Amino acid sequence: MARKVLVLEDESSIRSFIVINLTRAGYEVIESGTGEEALEKLQDNPDIRVALLDIMLPGIDGFEVCRRIRATNTRIGIIMLTARSQEMDKVTGLMTGADDYVTKPFSPAELTARVDALFRRAGGAAPEQAGEIYQEPFLLNTRNRTLAKKGQRVKLTQVEYSIMKMFMENPGKALSREEILDMVWGRDYFGELKIVDVNIRRLRLKIEDNAQNPTYINTVWGYGYKWGF
């Protein structure tokens, strides 16, 4: 399987730094300096598994590129590149469909670990055994990694699918944010606990009848979340 990664970054020095380190880690890197170019490269390379998107760009920004990718592709892993001061950008990026974010400046080891983790989830790992998990009104198919609610397909990113699978395999169990981070993102994940909250907020918008008053993913205050009552 191709180990292709798209890097969208308009600053050539930062882009070169990323390309060198990902190439060293065994990835084939597709480079782009604008959002428009990135979308073209994605069309030309449908086997790209992970995309790194800078937010601040001339023309189409990273948020819009992320939205456009997610409109047609839920399987690709997306990492937003943010500046340390852009706290709201992290949340906005995740809500537009990104799986993760990396704050500049970042170390080569951190960046490679994040890409490795998403690559495994976005199709680089072995397929799961055939099976289904059914909990009214949801049916999770673990062979083709899809979710249906009352028979209607719910489009999930790979991270959202992993969160749903974790919850449906642990009904009624209170799970701490740390446990969720370990189970979904992996024990070698470098990031912040906040990524759990934002991804769950995004998932609730897709699966709950009323995301403001959820009935499936319940908050356990000061601790984490649990599936059902």
N, C-alpha and C positions, 0 to 999 in steps of 0.2 A: 504493500500500500504506500502511495506517495505521502511523504511527510512534508506537505506544502503549507507554508504560513504566509499570509499577506501582512505586510507592514506598511501602514499609512502614516507617514510622518513628514511634514514639510521642511523641517530643519535637517539638512543633509548630514550634519555632524552626528546628530542623535540617531538618525536612520542608519548611518554606517556602523555606529556602535552596536545597535540592535542586530543588524544583519550579520556582522562578524561573529557575534556571540551565538546566535541561533544556527548559523552555518557550522560553527565549531561543534555545536550540540547535535549535528546530524540532520538539520532541517534544510529543505529547499525553500529559499525565501523569495517571494515576489514583492518587489518594491513599488511604492507609488507615493507621489508628493502632493496629490490633490484628491479630494473626494470623488470627483468625476472620473479620474484615472483609476482609482481603486475599484469603483463599480464596474468599469470596463474589464479590468484585470480579473475580477471575480467571475464575470461572464465567460472570459476566455479560459479560465482555470477552474472548472466546476469541482475539481478534486481538492481544492483548498479546504483544510480542516479547521484552521484557527486564523482569526484576523485580529491584529493589534491596530487599534484606531486612535490616533491623536484627536483631541477634541478641538483645539484652536487651529482652524485651517482657513485659508482664503477660499471663497466660494462655498461649496457644500461642506458644512462642518461635520465632525465625527458623530454627533448625535443623529444627524439626518442620514448619514451613511449607515449607521446602525439600524435605524428604523427601516430603511429600504432593504437592507439585507434580511431583516427579520420578517418583512412582508412576504418573502418567498422562501426563506431558508431557516428552519428552526434547528437544524442539526449542527451547523458550524458553531465553533466556540468563539466568543468575542470578548476581547480584553480592551478596556478603555485606558488610554495613557493620560493621566491628569497631573496638573501642577499641585504642589503641596497645599497651596492656599485655596484651591477650588473645591471646597467641601461639598457644596450643592451640586457641582458637576458630577461628583461620584454617584450621588443618589439619582440624578437625572439620567446619567448613563446607564445605570442598572435598570431603571424603570423603562427606558426605551428598548431594552432587550439584551443588554450586555450581561455576560456571565461573571465578570470580574473586572477589577481595575488595578492598575499599578501606578503608584505615585512617583513622579520624578523628583529628585534623582533616584534611580534604582540600581541595584547591583546586578551583574550578569547572572549570578546564581539564583537570585530571586526571580528574575524575568524568566529564565529557563525553566525553573520549577513550576511557575504558573502555566507556561505554555505546555509543558509535559503533562500536567494534571488535566488541562482542558483537552489536549490531543487524545489522551486515553478515553475520555468521556465522549468525545465527538466522533467516535468511530475507529479509533486506533486500537481499541482493546478487543478482546475476543467477545463474540456475541453471547448473550445470556441464554440459558436453557429455556426451551419453550415453556410457557406457562401463563396463567392469568390470575390476577387478584381481583376479586369482586367484593365490593362493599357498597351497598345501595347509597346513591345512584351511580356509583363509579365502577368502571371496568378498566383495569390496567393490564395491557398486554405486554408481558416482559420479553417476548420474542422480537416483536417489531417496535417496542418502546413507544407505545401509543396509549392515550387515555381517552375514554369516552364517558360522557355524563348523560344519562338517560338516552343512550344510543347515539348521541351527537359527539363527533370528534372535537376534542379540545387541543388546540395547537400549543405544544410545550417546547421550550428549549431543553437541551440535554440536562442542564442543572435543575430546571423545574421538574423534569421527569424523575430525576434522582431523589429530589425532595419528596415528591408524591409517593414514590416506591418506599422510601424510608418510613413515611407516616403510615401508609397502608399496611406495612409489615409490623408496625408497632401500635396498633389501635389502643387508645385509652392511656397510653404510657406518656408521662411527662418527660420530655427530652430537653436537656439544657442546650443553650446556644453552642457551648463547647462540643457537646456530643454531636449536634447536627453538623457543625463545621468538620469534625473528624469523619463522620459517616459520608458526607456529601462531597466535601472538597479534599479530604485526605489528611492524614496526620502530618504530612510534610508541608502543609499549606502555611504560607507566611502571613496571610492577611488578617484583617480586623473582623471582630464579631458582627459589626454592623452589616456586613454583606449578607448574613443570615436574615436579618430583619427586612432588608430591602427586597431580597428575593422572595421572601414569604409574602410581603405586601403585594408584589407583582403577581404571585401565584394566586392569591386570594381574589384579585381582580378577574382572573380567568375562571375560577371554579366555584366561587361562592355566589349564592343568589343575591346577597347584599354584603359587599366587601367591608362596609363599615360596621356591620353586625354579623360577623362570621359564625357559621354553625359547624363547619368541618375542621378548620385549623384554628384551634383556640389558644389564646395567649395565657401562659402561666406566669403571672406577674412576678417580675424580679428573678425569673428563672429561665423560661424558654417557651416551648409550645407543646401542644398535644393534639392528636387527631381524635375528633369526636369527644363525647362527654365521659 
